[in-house]
Amino acid sequence: MVLKIENVSKVFADKRAVDEVNAELTNGVYGFLGANGSGKTTLMRMLATVSSANSGTITYHGEDIRKMGDRYREIIGYLPQHFGYYKNFSVEKFLFYIASLKGIEKTAARQKIADLLETVNLTDKRKVKMGKLSGGMKQRVGIVQALLNDPKILIVDEPTAGLDPKERIRFRNLLAETAKDRIVLLSTHIVSDIEYIAKEILIMKDGRLIEKDTPQNLLERIQDLVWSVEASEAEIGYYQEVFKVGNIARKSNGIELRILSKEKPAGNAINVPVNLEDLYLYYFDEGVGA
């Protein structure tokens, strides 16, 4: 499978939300990483045909997805950041409703819903009203509705926003499992969402795609830029003003700062192994997870 994005741009009034993005995507998980407002959601909406590009094309096996119309929508699953539901519908009733909208025959839908609810550990909640579910449970129902038609392309936009750490781990494990034979596109500003499951990371900033590579290759590029520095309380302000400080750890024997810098920031600084939080901080001034 090949999903290709070629010179895609989207403009709202005087804001260029997506700016000349190019990427070729095949089976596996792709993590679209960027701060809020970087253009991730706008791009996801275009990939899901919820909105159209002002210029450029998105093709599936060489065919324009807009021209494919329903043929394309039949092979995608989409979970927006905030998906709509009827709060008085039970989980099961809501999923049958979505299945009917997707043209899935009732007998097939019944088996598919049962299987997917078991996969996301919600079988015992099938009769519970949607409005009574926790945020994490609603997100799990959201992924079920996106998978009902067994999509070849799964698009999920900021799926773990507001979830507790346990639910986030459960959710990303589920995405990793579903990526065996499909393209999974995950947009997020939380680095832990993609740290272990992404085949490639696509970094977006100000509407532009500025990097696309494996996590390992991206980390290798900054491996000499991350330092650990022992500092006094009085020195913290100086380091924060001059450098990008990713972490301040107060320990029994003093204060340890994690700093990104092209030059050695202090005489006692030592290079330390890098991680994706360092990568995020390298590209975005807002701070890790901003």
GIFEN-V480691 format. One record per helix or strand of 3 or more residues. SS is the DSSP state (H for helix, E for strand). FROM is the first residue (numbers start at 1). TO is the last residue. If there is no record, write none. Layout:
# GIFEN-V480691
ss = (SS;SS)
from = (FROM;FROM)
to = (TO;TO)
This chain:
# GIFEN-V480691
ss = (E;E;E;H;E;H;H;E;H;H;H;H;H;E;H;E;H;E;E;H;E;H;E;E;H)
from = (3;15;28;40;55;65;70;76;91;106;123;130;135;153;165;183;191;200;208;215;226;233;244;254;276)
to = (12;25;33;47;60;68;73;79;101;119;125;132;147;157;181;188;193;205;213;221;231;242;251;260;283)
